Amino acid sequence: MTVLTGGSLTIDKVVEVARFGEKVAIDQESLARVRKSRAYVEQLLNDQKVVYGLTTGFGKFSDTYISAEDAQQLQLNLIRSHACGIGEPFSVEVARAIMLLRVNALLIGVSGIRPEVIELMAAMLNRGVTPVIPEKGSLGASGDLAPLSHLALVLFGEGEAYFRGERLPGAEALRRAGLAPVALQAKEGLALINGTQVMTAVGVLACCDAINLAHWADCTAALTAEALLGVRDAFDPLTHSIRPHPGQSRSAENIRHLTAGTRHMTGQGELRVQDAYSLRCAPQVHGASRDGLAYIKEKLEIEINSATDNPLIFVEEDRVISGGNFHGQPIALPMDHLSICASELANISERRIERLVNPHLNEGLPAFLTLNGGLQSGFMIAQYAAAAVVSENKALSHPASVDSIPSSGNQEDHVSMGTIAARKALQIVNNAYSVLAIELLCGAQAADFRDPQKLGQGTRWLYEQCRIRVPFVSEDRVLSGDFKTIADWMKQTDVQTALAGTASIS
């Protein structure tokens, strides 16, 4: 059970709730803050104060006064008009993460929403009612308006939701789960949709998968280094101690642990003095991505415990502040960085694949890792496929955050495009898993030609796990299913935990 307080959520907990269905509970002290904030909003309404989004229109209409009698209709109109999402819906796990983050942000108690609205969202998480949220349509400021509006529709019985594998009208999904819709009141529509929870939810899942990807990159590099009779000296701690970037040192240490006991690697000058960069510089390249991911994780963990709507209610100070916490730039930049970090792990992996299959570079292994070259093509086109995905990643890595298109009559004249950045990052991470899966299959094929009994303690485990799932390629067959099998296994496996007791990695 994850207890939501508004300030203690972690990335790991988001993944548990979104991906694995862990239940949530609401901290009662946090709910007391919510009640206090709501009472303040109702007092403002009674006093007929002019407050953005409460007694005014939105965006360019912020100077248009709305009477108390029209406040409820204003919220309904807001959600309906802003539900302009385009394209395919987000996956259920992403939509669950979005809803979780919205609940947590509202529990900070500065949004002026009623407790029963928050409690309904928590109940939807626990009972498996997941809003259908189109993935396109957000500019990333003022928050993720369009996609969050599709979430909000379900709360008052409109829109669509998934329930037990079916896509249903929102009201029917709630009914089947034993839940009742709410009638949104003043300020609540804006509180539900003005925030960065969509880009952040996608970013959390992408970052979690990318951190695991970085661990796998060290694994595939270690197996390739053995298959190519690599020079072990490049991973010596003496080198890395005098350039002490944390990620670089960890990556070099991981490769040393994984290859411990190997009889395939060579010493400096035994077979050659030094290897190509894709082997020798793996710790430096992987490590830079690791350090980038640590920065990204830090920013995401700040954001998942932040209030990002507008205006914000400060009861103790007797103030309502219309600011800019909804702007997605603090997440947009890390998401573009995430794209680069994941792309580079795939880029260098593809170069190692090339060395494994190229008879001019693979230290006596059969051309394209096949027994009967000419009649058989082996892994020739596997390298093509990896190269194609890597090239696609390069195009996707163009930063979204450097773009901005003014909106709302030029009132919202700089936007972050953070949700586009997050969606691209997730796509790149998934692509990168496919590239690393190809490298792992090529490394296992090469190990069969070398002698898998001479592998290191960690690389032997990798080889064996690969062979449990995919057999040696003795003659040409369709490989795309093999790629998917290994990529899915890698993505679903916490390799740090799986390797514990065999060759610890960090």
Secondary structure, DSSP 8 states (H G I E B T S, - for coil): -EEE-SS---HHHHHHHHHH---EEE-HHHHHHHHHHHHHHHHHHHTT---TTTTB-SGGGGGSB--GGGHHHHHHHHHHHH---EEEE--HHHHHHHHHHHHHHHTTS-S---HHHHHHHHHHHHHT-EE--EEE---SSSSSHHHHHHHHHHHTT-SEEEETTEEEEHHHHHHHTT-------TTHHHHHHSSSHHHHHHHHHHHHHHHHHHHHHHHHHHHHHHHTT-BGGGG-HHHHHTS--HHHHHHHHHHHHHTTT-SS-B-TTTS-S---HHHHTHHHHHHHHHHHHHHHHHHHHHHTTS---SSEEETTTTEEE---TT--HHHHHHHHHHHHHHHHHHHHHHHHHHHHH-TTTSTT--GGG-TTBTTB-TTHHHHHHHHHHHHHHHHHTS-STT----BTTTTB-----HHHHHHHHHHHHHHHHHHHHHHHHHHHHHHHHH-GGGS-HHHHHHHHHHHHHS---SS----HHHHHHHHHHHHHS-HHHHHTTTS---
